[in-house]
């Protein structure tokens, strides 16, 4: 066969392997052409960032010997290493005030050039040595079932892509319509973008957390030239990490059957599509954690495991830098399991575990250094009693602890276990009622229990099941049980399920693909029902069809009530409201855990002195969001000083109530706007 013919056959085979993704994507684009336009425009910066990251990581892959792995693993590892390096570069430029459009594009171009150079100089793939993924052939998943799974995957992919092309704040009711995105995931990046520097934000405690994902949201803002213009791209980046998470599972699966069953279960778990619609961080956490798990499994099977342990630790640290809870749910349990591998001598276990811990700290170190420099506390705002911290107090530390603790009714072992069971197995999806098995999380525990029960004798199965148990214990002991904190459970569930499907008895092997298909169908149904419920809730509340808003974040800026009422040169102090991403005025706001200096001043000052304080600071308007104040007072606590009686006294002292236009009265009915007259 000629070289050109051989190349054509190779290309066809690669395309055939990609059809499970290409087929659902084509269906999605046919069903919603508007999403296709937005994907093409807002998706290009996302592709640029990911390809640049792969380029940045290409040379380290070769330097550390990972180029002996299968190509798909090389790509995944190059992404991990490249995202680490690209994140450090962007952070360094950001804190020094050098991150801008030119330097952002410089980082992208440098990554592209490095990747191209590495690719052109790479060795013949046939020369690579055998890998640990080499296993005896086994019967693949039947073509009819593969086709059915790919067709069903159209549904969660449609939900994720259409949701990600909607402006932030439209979905989901269960996430307060992405409140956290508008408060800090995108808002903190917006403030850094506007300031031209990554600085300490004394009014937003969440911005001081490690921001391994938000740094790329900031990078996207510089690439496209605006914070609001990058909102859809940021959501698409998070959605892309959902796909990369599934790709990581595929990369480490030893056989076609395991690959199909594990990846299909993970991709169909509704949490992936549900969270992928938002500019959150969980899908990136899943990606890093999946690579960490894959490397840990390799380390268990390979006595020369130092390199695997180091890479797993780096991924565990990156997961923790993406969301701090991952340190307890991913990094710590995997490190403990590495140390407890009694099939290896103690000296080898200590060495590999030491490398794992060192790599975790390496991944976290840029963020720990940034926090130390900016706040005086590397883990700000935690451990305030011992480490202190800028613009924080013991009172705030106690409020934070109360706000992130279990309720009195959930304290104690049995109440905690009952609460966990309700959250995992009976969780609600949007406005849907609680139905057994219809939880967003339902697929993961079902698959985990089935896989462990049917394949308990496997060493990897036992250890992954123990990881899941440790994860649930940490979640119960150290959090207030939000379901999405436990999304890493999807990884051991999917891997255990895949291991069982590929290593069970001949009869069970025929059964596994069918059960996988049923679970995928259940996940697709939940994703569709949750999207339908959320879209209906939006239309009932606003009267606008959701899909008309695809790619229209500008509508939310132009029609934000405060932007319509307040003059362009207003200097506004917001009380209660912290979801301010769309407010296009000069504003001062504080999260519920941060202290507003004006309110603190008002504890002992007279109303006239409070008005004088506003005038000295150049404030032109004060806005009270009474609905949000009431919610925060009910949940996390809010200063009792802020009351309607206090506002009346401020009006008597010189503030003037602003009446909104009649057409905006309904949208501002819980909001009170006061103007600050210049005074004498």
N, C-alpha and C positions, 0 to 999 in steps of 0.2 A: 504494500500500500504506500502511495506517495506521501511525502511529508504534509502537503496541503490537505490531502484526504484525511490523514490521521488527525490533523488539527481540527478539521471540521467535525469528525466523530467525537473528539474530546470536548469541543465546545457544545455539541448537542447533548452529551452526557451531563455536562455541568448545568445546562439549561433544564434538563430533565430533573436534576436534583433540586433545582430552584422552583419547580412549578408549584409546590405546595404554598409558596409565598406569592408567586406571580399571579396565580389563578385567583385567589381571594382579592388581591389588590386590584386586578382588572375588573372584577365584579363591583368592588367598592366604587371605583371611578365611574363605572357605567351608571350605578344607582344614584350617585350624587356628583354631577359634573362640576358644580361650584366648588366642591372640596378639591377636585383635581386641579383647578386653577390656583387655589390657595396653596396646595401641596407643592406645586411646581415653583411658585414664587417664594413662599416662606420656608420651604424645605431646602432650598439651595444653600443658605447659610449653615443649616444643620449638617448637610452632607459635607460642606467645606470643613467644619469643625471636626467631624469624626474622621475624615480622611487625613486631615492634618495631624490629628492625634495618632492615628495609625502610622503616619510617617515619622513622627517624633519617636515612636516606640520601636520602629523597625530595626534600627541599629542596636539598641540594647538587646533585642531578641537574639540577634546574631552574636553579640558580645558574650552573652551569658549561656549560649549553647541551646537556646530554645528553637533554633532553626532546624534541629533534628526532629522536631515534632511534625505531625500532619499539618498541611497548610491552614486548615480551618482553626486549629489551635494556635498556630503562629499568629494569625490575624487577631484572634481574641486577646492573646497575650500582648501583642503590640499595641492594641487599644488600651489595655490596662496601664502599661508602662507609659504610653504616650499621653494618656489623660492625666497621669500623675505629673509628668514633666511639664505638660502644657498648663496645667493648673498652677504649678509653682511659678512658672514664668509670668502668667497673667496676674497672680497674686503679688509677686514682687514688683511688677510694673505698676500695679494698682495702688499699693501702699506708698510708693514713691511719687505718685502723681504722673507717671509716664505712660499709663495705659490710655490710648486714644485710638482713633480710626487707623492712623498710619501704623502704629505699633501692633494693633490687633491684626491687621491684614499682614503685617510682617511675620507674626507668629504663624499664621495660616500658610503663607507662602513658604516659609522655612520648613514647616512640616511636610508640605507637598514635595518640595525639592529633595529633602532627606529621604522620604519614602520612595520617590522615583529612582534616586541614585541607588538605594539599597536593592530595589527590585531588579534594576538592570544588571547589578553585579552579583545577584544571587546565584547559587549553584543549581545544577540540574536536580529537580525533585527526586528523580530516580536514584540519585546518589545518597539520599538520606538513609540513615540506619533504621532498622525496625523499631517500632514504638511499643509501649505497653498496651496500646489499644489493639494490637494484633491478637485476635482470638479466632477460634474455629468458626466456620460459617454456620449459620442457623437459619431456619425458615423465616423469610421476611413477612411483614404485615401484608395480607392479601391486597391486591390493587383496588378492589372494590371498596374495601374499608378505608384505604388511604384516600381514595377519591372522596368518599363521604366525609371523612374528617376534614379534608381541605375545604370542601363546600361549607361545612358547618363553621369553620374558622372564619369564613366571610363575615359572620355576624359580629363576633367581638372585635374583629378588625374594623368593621364599619363603625361600630360604636366608638372605638378609640380614635380613629382618624377624623370622623366628623366632629366628635367632641373636642378634639385637639385643635380643630380649625375654628371653633367658636371662641368669641372673646372671653377672657378670664372673668369669672363671676356669674356665668350663666348656669352652670351645673356644678355640683350635685346638691340636692337638698340635704342629704346625709352629711355632707361636708360644709354645710352653711354656704353653699354655692362658691366653694373655693375661697373662703374667708382668709385662710392662711396665706394664699397666694397674694391677695390684695394687701395684706398686712405686712408680710416680710419676705416671702420667697422672691417675688418680683419687686416689691416696694424697696427693700434694702438695696438691691442691685440698682434700682432707679436712682436712689439717693446718691449712691457712689458714682453713678454715671453723671448725674447733674453736677456733683461737686468736683468731678475730675480726679477723685482720689478715694481710695478705700480707707475710710476713717472710722473711728469709734462713734457709734450713734447712741448717745446717752438716753435717748427717748425710746429706743427699740432694742430690748434685751436680746431678742432672737437673732439680731444681726451680728451679735458677738459669737454665736456658735460657729464651729467649723462649717465652711460653706463650699465643700468640694463640688456640689452641683450648681449652686448659685453663682460661682465664679464664671461658669460657662454661660449663664444667663447674662451676666455683665459683659462678657466677651461678645455675645451676640448683639447686645445693644450698641456696642462700638462698631461692630461690623456693618450693621444696617443703618446706623446713624440716628437712633432714637430709642427711648425706653418703651414707649407704647408701640412703636413699629416692630419691636422685637418680641412682643408678647406671644403671638402665635408661633413664631419660631421656637421660643422657649418651651411651649407646650409640645411642639413636634419633637424637640430634642428629648424630652422626657418620654414621649411615646416611643421614640426610636430606641431608647434604653430598654423598653419592654421587649422589643424585637431582639436586641442584643443579648438580653437575659436568656431568651429561648435559644438563641444561637450558641451561647456558652454551654447550655445543657447538651445541645447537639454535638458540640465539639468534643466533649468528654465522654459521650456515650460510646461503649465499645462495639456495638453492633447496630444494624439497621432497625431491628425490632425494638431494642431498648431505646434507640434514638426517637423513633416514632411515638412510642407510648409515653416516654418521659416528657418530650417536648410538647406533644399534643395536650397532655394533662395540664402542664404549666401554662401554656398559652391560653387554654380555655378557662383557667381559674379566673373568675370575673374581676378579682382585685386588679389584675394586670391591666385590663382595658379600662376599668373604672378609674384607677389612679393615673393611668397614662394620659387621660384627657386633660389633666391639670399640670401646671408648672410646679409639681411637687418634687420629691427626691426619692421616693420609694423604689421606682423602677431601676434607677441607677444603683441603689443599694442591692437590689436583687441581682443585677449584673455582676457587681464585684463579689457578692457572696457566692454566686454560682461558680465563678472561677476559683475562689478560695476553696470551695467544697471539692471541685474537680481535682485541684492540686493536692489536697489532703488525701483524697482517695488514692491518687497515684503514689503519694508518700507512704501510705500504708502497705502498698504492694511492691515497693522498690526500696531495697536497703540503702541505695545511694540517694537519699531523699533530702539532702540539705537544700538543694536548689528549689525543689518543690515546696519545702517548708517555708523558705524565704519568700517565694512568690505568693504563697497562701497568706502569709502574714501581711505582706504589702496590700493584698486585696482586702483582708480583714480590717486593716487600718484605713483604707480608702472607704470601705463601707461605713466605718465609724466616723470618718470625716464628712461623710454624706449625711448621716443621721446618727447622733450619739448613741442611741439605744442599740445600734448594731454592735457596739463594743461588748455589751452583755449578751446579746442574742447570737452573734456570729463569731467575733474574734475570740472571746474568752472560752466558749465551749469547744471550738475547734482546737485551740491551743491546748486545752485540758485533755482532749481526746488524743492529740498527738503525743503528749507526755505519757498518757496511760496506755500506749501501745506496747503491751508487755511481751510481744513477740520479738522486740528489739532489745539489745543490751541497754542498760541504764545510761552509759556514757553517750551512746548514739542518740537516745531519746533526749537527754539533756542538751546535746549540741543542736539538734534540729529544733527543739522547742525554744532554745535561746535565740536562734536565728529567726524563728517565727515572731517572737516578742520584739526583737530588734527591728524587724521589718514593719510591724504594727506601729511602733513609735516613729519610725522613719516617715511613714505615710501621714501620721498625725502631726509631725513636728512643725511643718510650715504654719499650721493653724494654731498650735500651742505657742509658738514664738510670737505670732501676730497678736494673740490675746494677751500674752505677758507684757508685750511692749505697750499695747493700747489700754489695758485695764489693770495691769499689775497682778493678774491672776490667770494662769494658763488654762484653767478650766472654768472660767467665768461663765455664769454667776454662781457655780457650785462651790461648795466648801468655803463659803464666805467666812465662817467662824475662824478658820485656820489661815486662809490665804488673803482674805479681804477682797477688795475690788472697787474700782472707780464707779462713782455714781450709783452705789448700792448700799444697803444697810441691813442690819440684822432683822429689822421689821420686814423688809422686802423679801429677805431669804425665807422667813417664816411664812409669809404669804405665798411665795412660790411653792414651798413644800406642801402647804395646805391645798393649793390649787391643782397639784399634780399627785395627790394621794387618793387612795380609795375612800369611798364614802364610809360613814360609820356602819351602815348596813352591810358593807362588803368586807369589813375587817374580821379577821379570824380565818382559819384554814378552810373550814367547810363553806362559809359564805363566799370566799374568794374562788374556790373551785366551782361552786354553783354559778357565780357570775361569769367565770371563764367559759363554762359549758354553754351558757346562754349566748355569749358573744360569738363563740366559734360555730355552734350548731344552729342557733336560732336567731342569728343576727338579721336585722331588717335591711332591705334593699330599697333606698329611696323612700317612697310613700307606700311600699308594699307591706302587707302584714307579715308578722313572723310566721314562717312556715318551715317545718323541719326539712333540712336538706337544701333549702333555697337560700341559705346564707351566702353572702359573697365569698365566704371562706369555706363553704361546704366541701368542695372537692378535695382540698388538701388533707384534712383529717380522715376522710373516708378512704382515700388512696393510701395514706400512711398506715392506717389500721389494717386494711386488706393486705397490703404488701408485707408488713411485718408478720402477720398471722400466717401467710402462705409461704414466706421465704425467710423464716427466722434464722435458719442455720447459716446463712451467708454472713461472713465477717463484716463486710461493708454494711450490710443491712442492719446488723445489730448496732454498729457504731453510729450510723445515720439516725436510727431510731432513738438512740440515747441522746444525740444532738437535739432532736426534736423535743425530747422530754426536758432536757436542760433549758432549752429555749422557752418552753412554756412555764417552767419554774421561775426563771428570771422575769418573764413577763408578768407573772402573778405577784412576785415579791417586790418588784422595783417600779412598776408602772400603775396607772389607774385604769388599765384594761382597754384602751382604745384598740379596736380590731386591727386597724392598719399597721399598728406597731409590730404585729406578729406576722406580717407578710413573709418574712424569711422562712416560715414553716413550709411554704410552697416548695422550697428546694429539696429538703430531705424527703418530702412526700413524693415529689415527682421522680427523684432518683431511685427511691425504694420501689416505687411502682414500676419503673422501667427495668430495674434489676430483676424483679419477680417475673415480669413478662418475658424476659430473655433467658431466665435460668430455671423456670419452673418445669414441671413434668410436661410430657408431650400433650396430654389432654388439656392441661391448663394453658399451654401456649396457644392452643386454638381458641381458648376462651378469653385470654387477655385482650386481644385487639377489639373484641366485641364489647367487653366491659369498658375499655378505653373510649370507644365510640359513644357508648351510653353516657359516660361522664362528660365527654366533650359536648354532646347534645344538651345535657343539663346545664353546663356552664354557658353555652350559647344562649339558651332560653333565659337564664337569669340576667345575662348582659342585655338582651333585647328588652326584657320586661323592665329592668331598672332604667334603661334609656328612655323607653316610652313613658314611664312614670315621671321621670325628671322633666322631659320635654313638655308633657301635659301640664305639670305643675307650673312651669315657666309661662306657658301660654295663658293659663288661667289667671296668673298674677299680673301679667303685663298686656295680654291681648295680642302679642306678637308671635308669629310662628318662629320657632327656634332656628330652622335652617335658613331663614332669610338673613340671619346675622353672621353667617359663615364669613370669616375674614374681616369683619367690620368692627374691630376694636375702636376705630375712630369715632363710631357712633356713641360709644360709651363715654368718651372724653367730651365730645361736642354737646351731648345731652345730659351730662351729669348735672343734677339740680344746683349744686353749689357753683359750678362753672357758669351756669345760666344766670344766677342771681347776683353773684359777687363781681365787682369790677375787676378787670385784668390786673390792675396794680394793687389789689387787696393783699394785706398781710394778715392771715387768718390763724386764729388759735382754736383748734378743735378739741372739744371736751367729750370724751366717751368714744368717739369714732376713731378707729385706727386702720380700717380697711380703706386706705386713701390713694390707692394706685392711680385712680382715674381723676383725682382732684388736680386740676391744672392751674393752681394758684400757689403763691408762696404760703406755705403752711407750717404750723408747729403742732405736733400731735404727740401723744404718749400712749404706749400700750398699757394695759391694766396693771402690769407689774412695775412699771416705771413711774417715778414721781414727777408730777408737773410742778415746776417751781412756783407758778402763780397760785395754784391751789394750796400748796404748802404755805406760801406767804399769807394766803387768805385765812388760814387757821387762827391767826392772832390779829390780823389787820382789820381795820374798818372797811366798809364798802367803798368809801371815798378813797382810801389808800389803795385799795385793789384797782380801782379805775385809774388812779394816777400811775400805778405800776404799769398798766397796759399802755398808757400814753408814752411813758419813758421808753418802753421797748418798741415803739412804733407800730403796735398792733392796731389794725383798722376794724377788724370784726372778730367776734367770739361766737362760736357755733356750738350749741349743746344738742347732742343726740340723745334724747330722753329714753327712747326705746333701748338703745344699746347700753346706756347707763344702768337702766333697770336690770337688764340681762347680766351685766358684769357684777352688779351688786349682789344678785342672787347666786352667782357661781363663784367668782374669784374674790369678790370684795371690791368696793369702790368708796372713795372718801365720802363720809356722811356730810361733810361741809357742802357738797354740791347738791343743792336742792332748788326747787322752784322759788322757795321763800328767799333764798340767798340771791337768786337772779332778780327777784323783785326789788331787793335792796340795792343791787347794782344799778338797776334802771333808775331808781330814785336818786342814785349818786351821780348819774350822768350818762349811762349807756342808753342807747335808743333801740327799741325793738324794730326789726325790719320785716315788713309784711311781704311775703313772696307773691309773685304774680298769680292770678287765679288759676292759670293752666298748670302751675307747679305746686299748688296748695296740697294736693293729695299726696304727692311724692315727698313733701316736706312736712307732713302733718305731725311727725314725732320729733321734728327738728326746730330749734329756736335759734334765730339769728339776731345778734345784737351788734350794732355799729358803735365804734368808739369815736366820739367827737373829739376834735383837737383840744378842746378845753381852753382856758384862758392862758 
